[in-house]
Amino acid sequence: MAEEGDVVKQGELLAAIDPRDYEVQQRSAEALFKQSKGEYDRFKELYEQGKLPPNTIEKLEAALLASKSNFERASNALNDTHLFAPFSGVVFQRNIQKHETAVPGAIVFTIIDMSELEVVFGVPESMVAQIVVQTAATVQAGGLDIPATIKSVAGKSGSDNLFEVRLSINNPDAKVIRPGMNARIVMEMDHMQQAGVSVPVEAVFYQKGESFVWVYEDSTGTVASRSIKVGKILSGGRMEILSGLDGHEKVVSAGVHSLFEKQEVRAIEPTSMSL
């Protein structure tokens, strides 16, 4: 039986139930079908010779059709004792255990097609107009840079005042890129030029529809949230800051969702490397 997390191919066996009772029923139905067919074929010759009334051959034909239906039903039930993957993917959930009674109509496995995935994120109203379907995008996850296509941009903001954007990617490696992973989105917009104050996109976080960054205070070694007004998405994965920063602050660019006010952190100074 397939386990949760298994990568399966289309047509691969997922689970099976004891087929013995179904095999007996199928053999019995097959025997009755063959018997009915033999009787029908014999009496049909007599009917064609005018030696048999029409109602008799009609009864034999009805019996043949009924036995054929029963045989097909029994054959289908026997085939259904083996459950095969309808498409290639990953077993996301298994709802039954070995030797457990299977209930007709119950969902036994949930399989996710990993060949194409969606990436969902939100943007504030100041940016949504800059994102169009033709915008080039890259998803960074699992150490890979994956080209992405914009599927849709919501026409209405959600409860968090952000507009939902959906990207589509062709999964290069189902063992590396899996549903539920965090990813970084990079959008390259040729008409946007970097100017003025900007910060990495991942440094900005949102609360109740407002934009913030964490600013590091040298004197205390702690961080404090700073309300900002964001502008355009710039090249190089940066975001334009219209107000709230003057460009001289030290802004936190990693782990912004796990920090809290006045938390003590250690600043890491950038280093240069020669190749």
PyMOL commands that set and color helices and strands:
alter all, ss='L'
color gray80, all
select helices_A, chain A and resi 20-48+54-79+125-128+201-203+256-258
alter helices_A, ss='H'
color red, helices_A
select strands_A, chain A and resi 7-8+13-16+82-84+89-94+109-112+116-123+136-141+144-153+163-170+184-188+198-200+205-207+210-217+222-234+238-243+250-251
alter strands_A, ss='S'
color yellow, strands_A
deselect
rebuild
show_as cartoon
